[in-house]
Amino acid sequence: MSRRTDKRWKVLPPDTLEGKTVTMADTDVVDTYPQIAAEFMSPIFELDPGDYLITDEADILGFTPFDEADTTELWARIESTYGITQSDVGSSLFIRIFEEIAKRRRMQ
C-alpha cells in the first residue's frame, strides 16, 4: 500500500488529454539501476515499487506537488540517506542521482 499523502495526488479535469498524444520517454538508462531506484523512492518520496514510473528524463521536481518548486527538503533527505548533494550530482535527473549513488557504492 502506498504511503503517499492524499494532498499530493492531483486529479486532472475531464478531457484534459483529449485529442492529445502522450509519448513516453525512454527508460534505457534508468532500467540499469532497478535496485537503486527501488531503494531510493521509499525513503525520499515515501513511494513503494509500483507506485511510480521513472524515465530517463525524469527529475525530482516531477515528484513534488504541482504548486511547489522547492526541492531543498528532498535534497536534504538525499544527503542524509546517501551522502550526496545536488552539487555532487550536478543535476536533478534521477539517472544522474542513481549514477552517483552507484559510483559511490563501487568506491566503498
N, C-alpha and C positions, 0 to 999 in steps of 0.2 A: 504494500500500500504506500502511496506517495505521501511524503511528509510536507509537501509544498503547501504553503498557506493559501487560503482562498483569495486573499486580496491580490495575489499575483496573477491569478487567472483572468484573462480578458476574453470576453465573448465578442466576436465580430458581428456587426449588424447583418441581418439577412441580405443576400445578394451582393455582398462586398466584393466577392471574387467572380461574380457572374460575368461571363464573356472574356475573362482574363485567363492567360496561360501561366501556370506556375512551373518553373523549371528548377529542379533540384541541383545544387552544386555537387561537384564530385566529392567522394569520401575516400579516395585512394590513400592519402597520407594519414588521415585520422584513423583509418582502419588498421594501420600498422601499430597503433597504441591502444588496443581494446582494454587491456588490464589497467593502464594508467587512467584512461577515460572513466572507467567504472569506479576506480578508487577516488578520482578527483571530484566527480559530480556529487557524491554523497556529502562529504564534509563542507564543500564550498557552497553548493546550491541546495543542499538537502533534497536531492533528487536520486531516486533509485534507478538501476538499469531498466530500460524500457519506458521511462518517464520523459525521455529527451531524445533528440536527434541532433547530432553534431556533424557538420560538413567541413570540408577543408577551408571554407571561407567563414565559418562561424567564429564569433569572438564573444568575450564575456559580456559585453554590452547588450548583446542579443538575449541574454538571460536575466536582464534586470527588468523591473516593472516599466511599462511604457512611459510613465511620467517621471522617470528618474534616469539620470545620465551619470551619476557619481558612482564610480567603481572603487572608491577608496576603501570601503569596508571589505569588499571582495578581495582586493589585493592584500589587505591586512590578514585575511584568512589564509590566502595562498602563501604569504610569507611565513605565517605561524605554522602552517601544516607542512610546507615543502622547503622553506628556507630560501625562496627565490622572490625577487621583486620585479616590478614591471621594467625597471632599467636593466635587470639581468636578461630579460626576455626580449625587450625592445619592441614588443607588440602585445596586443591583447587577443590575438588569434589563438584559439585552442591548440592548433597544431604546433605553434611556436612554444607555448607553455609546456605541452607534452614533450616536445623535443628537449627542452631544458631539463625537465624532470628526469627523462631517460638518460641524458648526458650526465647528470649528477649521480645517478644511480650506478652508472658504469664506472665512474671515478672512485666510488666507495670500495 
